[in-house]
Amino acid sequence: MARLPRLTLPGYPHHVIQRGNNRQAIFASTADYQVLLDLLRDNAQKFGVAIHAYVLMSNHFHLLATPQTADGLPMMMQAVGRSYVRFFNNAQGRTGTLWEGRYRSTLIQTERYLLACMAYIDLNPVRAGLVADAADYLWSSHGHYIGRRADKLITPHPLFWELGNTPFAREAVYAELVHAGITVAQQTALTRSALSGWALGEPDFVADLQKRTARRVSPAQAGRPMSVAPSGTKK
């Protein structure tokens, strides 16, 4: 069966995962982490992609991002991926691929999953046993959202601004949200949706999304062909 194209639509938040080939490390030094962040910042600006959250792990990274155009996210990821591999190979005296194929991504429903996805991303180092507290991990956007540093890569989503009327209030609410964690069901749904490419959200959201693209956004029911509506214009 042919592989489906990625589900990418402007104006929606996308959860993105890029893994190292065969689970190999994609960073060899502290400087490497900063190079990838710089590449993400420059190309996000170039291709009109708002990055709301990120975490860089030893052999993969996650992004939560909203593209302004249909090709903004894939163009950003292509530019970042190629530039970083060239830098890494030159620095390490190696050749060949670094990534495990193409990046994985999907759309998520803002109201139900955006803040949960941010917490999911922030908690990756905790789940991996690297730190006891998300605030102790340097290579994520968590420090920005709890007021420990200003990160030029980050563009907060409007939903984050609704957490409080002042920076201190928003930081406190978000810190508590991450500290409380997410459910196993949320964690599983966020991982599976990104790896499978199926949209993540309530049935009405998924149904509305399907009207905007000819690409299937959810698995077809067994035994029933899926009727795909013509793509429309987002309101």
PLY file of the C-alpha trace (Angstrom):
ply
format ascii 1.0
element vertex 235
property float x
property float y
property float z
element edge 234
property int vertex1
property int vertex2
end_header
0.00 0.00 0.00
1.36 3.40 -0.97
2.40 5.67 1.87
0.03 8.55 2.49
1.36 12.08 2.10
1.78 13.98 5.34
-1.30 15.72 6.66
-0.32 19.40 6.68
-2.77 22.28 6.72
-2.06 25.95 7.48
-3.42 27.46 10.65
-3.53 24.23 12.64
-1.04 23.09 15.28
1.09 20.12 14.21
2.92 17.69 16.47
6.20 16.73 14.78
8.68 13.96 15.62
12.06 13.50 13.92
14.17 10.52 14.98
17.78 9.55 14.49
18.44 6.62 12.17
18.38 3.30 14.03
17.93 5.27 17.28
21.45 6.67 16.99
22.46 9.89 18.74
21.90 13.06 16.74
23.99 15.23 19.06
27.65 14.76 20.01
28.21 17.95 22.01
26.40 20.83 23.68
27.20 22.98 20.65
25.23 20.59 18.43
22.02 21.24 20.36
22.46 24.98 19.88
23.14 24.60 16.17
19.87 22.73 15.68
17.96 25.35 17.68
19.50 28.12 15.58
18.54 26.32 12.38
14.98 25.86 13.62
14.69 29.54 14.56
16.07 30.83 11.24
14.00 28.51 9.07
10.82 28.91 11.09
11.03 32.63 10.39
11.93 32.05 6.73
9.06 29.69 6.01
6.39 31.22 8.24
6.11 28.56 10.93
5.28 29.43 14.54
7.00 27.01 16.92
5.06 26.78 20.16
7.07 24.10 21.96
10.05 21.81 21.47
12.31 19.30 23.15
15.67 18.02 21.88
16.45 14.52 23.12
19.66 12.57 22.49
18.31 10.68 19.48
15.16 12.55 18.44
13.25 15.79 18.81
9.65 16.97 19.06
8.05 20.19 17.86
4.61 21.71 18.25
4.21 24.16 15.39
1.63 26.03 13.33
2.51 26.78 9.69
1.08 29.80 7.90
1.10 28.03 4.51
0.56 24.48 3.29
4.23 24.00 2.39
5.78 25.99 5.23
6.30 23.09 7.65
7.72 20.57 5.14
10.02 23.22 3.66
11.25 24.19 7.12
11.88 20.58 8.13
13.66 19.82 4.86
15.93 22.85 5.21
16.69 22.15 8.86
17.29 18.46 8.26
19.68 18.91 5.37
21.63 21.72 6.97
22.00 19.92 10.29
23.14 16.65 8.69
25.75 18.54 6.67
26.99 20.28 9.82
26.97 17.10 11.93
28.70 14.95 9.31
31.42 17.55 8.80
31.97 17.93 12.54
32.10 14.18 13.15
33.94 13.16 9.99
31.11 10.90 8.94
28.96 10.41 5.85
25.47 9.16 5.14
22.07 9.63 6.65
21.38 10.80 10.18
17.58 10.70 10.20
15.23 7.74 10.37
13.52 8.55 7.09
11.11 11.43 6.87
9.77 13.21 9.91
6.41 12.16 11.38
3.63 14.63 12.11
-0.08 15.21 12.41
-2.64 17.88 13.23
-4.09 18.15 16.70
-7.27 19.81 17.93
-6.26 23.03 19.67
-8.83 23.22 22.44
-8.49 19.60 23.53
-4.87 18.71 22.89
-2.59 21.75 22.47
-1.73 22.28 26.15
-1.56 18.53 26.70
0.87 18.26 23.78
3.03 21.03 25.24
3.16 19.17 28.56
3.85 15.88 26.74
6.81 17.51 25.01
8.13 19.10 28.21
7.86 15.80 30.09
9.90 13.76 27.60
13.13 14.14 29.60
11.29 13.16 32.80
9.84 10.03 31.20
13.32 9.17 29.91
14.77 9.47 33.41
17.13 12.29 32.48
15.74 14.71 35.06
13.28 14.56 37.92
11.67 17.88 37.01
10.98 19.25 33.53
12.39 22.60 34.67
15.82 21.02 35.08
16.17 20.09 31.41
17.93 22.73 29.33
16.98 21.69 25.80
13.24 22.29 25.81
10.85 25.22 25.70
9.71 24.59 29.27
12.13 27.12 30.74
10.66 29.82 28.52
7.10 29.14 29.64
7.89 29.16 33.36
9.86 32.41 33.13
13.39 31.09 33.55
14.64 32.38 30.21
13.48 34.12 27.03
13.62 31.80 24.01
13.57 33.55 20.64
12.55 30.34 18.92
9.19 30.26 20.70
5.94 31.85 19.56
3.33 31.19 22.26
-0.01 29.96 20.95
-3.01 32.23 21.75
-4.37 29.48 23.99
-1.36 29.90 26.27
-2.13 33.60 26.72
-5.55 32.63 28.06
-3.97 30.92 31.08
-3.65 34.22 32.96
-3.75 38.01 32.75
-0.10 38.53 33.68
3.15 36.76 32.75
3.53 35.55 36.34
0.00 34.12 36.38
0.49 32.31 33.06
3.84 30.92 34.16
2.40 29.64 37.43
-0.60 27.98 35.79
1.52 26.36 33.11
4.11 25.12 35.60
1.34 23.48 37.61
-0.17 21.98 34.46
3.12 20.29 33.58
3.73 19.26 37.18
0.32 17.57 37.25
1.27 15.66 34.10
-0.91 14.08 31.46
-2.87 10.84 31.47
-1.61 7.62 29.95
-4.44 7.87 27.43
-3.32 11.36 26.36
0.30 10.27 26.11
-0.63 7.25 23.99
-2.93 9.26 21.73
-0.32 11.97 21.13
2.39 9.44 20.30
0.25 7.25 18.07
-1.27 10.13 16.14
2.10 11.67 15.30
3.62 8.35 14.25
0.57 7.29 12.20
-0.21 10.67 10.69
-3.90 10.52 11.59
-5.49 13.70 12.96
-6.06 13.85 16.70
-9.28 15.34 18.00
-12.95 14.85 18.69
-15.16 13.37 15.94
-16.63 16.75 14.91
-13.14 18.22 14.57
-11.92 15.30 12.47
-15.03 15.43 10.28
-14.62 19.17 9.69
-10.93 18.67 8.94
-11.77 16.07 6.31
-13.79 18.67 4.39
-10.65 20.76 3.99
-8.38 18.17 2.39
-8.55 15.30 -0.10
-6.05 13.38 2.03
-7.67 10.99 4.52
-7.34 12.35 8.07
-8.44 9.19 9.93
-8.45 5.45 9.25
-11.30 4.21 7.13
-13.77 1.93 8.88
-13.25 -1.73 8.05
-15.38 -2.85 5.14
-16.52 0.65 4.24
-14.80 2.84 1.64
-14.20 6.35 2.87
-15.93 9.17 1.05
-13.63 12.17 0.81
-15.24 15.56 0.36
-13.62 18.16 -1.88
-11.11 20.32 -0.09
-12.47 23.62 1.10
-11.22 26.91 2.39
-10.60 27.31 6.08
-12.90 29.79 7.76
0 1
1 2
2 3
3 4
4 5
5 6
6 7
7 8
8 9
9 10
10 11
11 12
12 13
13 14
14 15
15 16
16 17
17 18
18 19
19 20
20 21
21 22
22 23
23 24
24 25
25 26
26 27
27 28
28 29
29 30
30 31
31 32
32 33
33 34
34 35
35 36
36 37
37 38
38 39
39 40
40 41
41 42
42 43
43 44
44 45
45 46
46 47
47 48
48 49
49 50
50 51
51 52
52 53
53 54
54 55
55 56
56 57
57 58
58 59
59 60
60 61
61 62
62 63
63 64
64 65
65 66
66 67
67 68
68 69
69 70
70 71
71 72
72 73
73 74
74 75
75 76
76 77
77 78
78 79
79 80
80 81
81 82
82 83
83 84
84 85
85 86
86 87
87 88
88 89
89 90
90 91
91 92
92 93
93 94
94 95
95 96
96 97
97 98
98 99
99 100
100 101
101 102
102 103
103 104
104 105
105 106
106 107
107 108
108 109
109 110
110 111
111 112
112 113
113 114
114 115
115 116
116 117
117 118
118 119
119 120
120 121
121 122
122 123
123 124
124 125
125 126
126 127
127 128
128 129
129 130
130 131
131 132
132 133
133 134
134 135
135 136
136 137
137 138
138 139
139 140
140 141
141 142
142 143
143 144
144 145
145 146
146 147
147 148
148 149
149 150
150 151
151 152
152 153
153 154
154 155
155 156
156 157
157 158
158 159
159 160
160 161
161 162
162 163
163 164
164 165
165 166
166 167
167 168
168 169
169 170
170 171
171 172
172 173
173 174
174 175
175 176
176 177
177 178
178 179
179 180
180 181
181 182
182 183
183 184
184 185
185 186
186 187
187 188
188 189
189 190
190 191
191 192
192 193
193 194
194 195
195 196
196 197
197 198
198 199
199 200
200 201
201 202
202 203
203 204
204 205
205 206
206 207
207 208
208 209
209 210
210 211
211 212
212 213
213 214
214 215
215 216
216 217
217 218
218 219
219 220
220 221
221 222
222 223
223 224
224 225
225 226
226 227
227 228
228 229
229 230
230 231
231 232
232 233
233 234
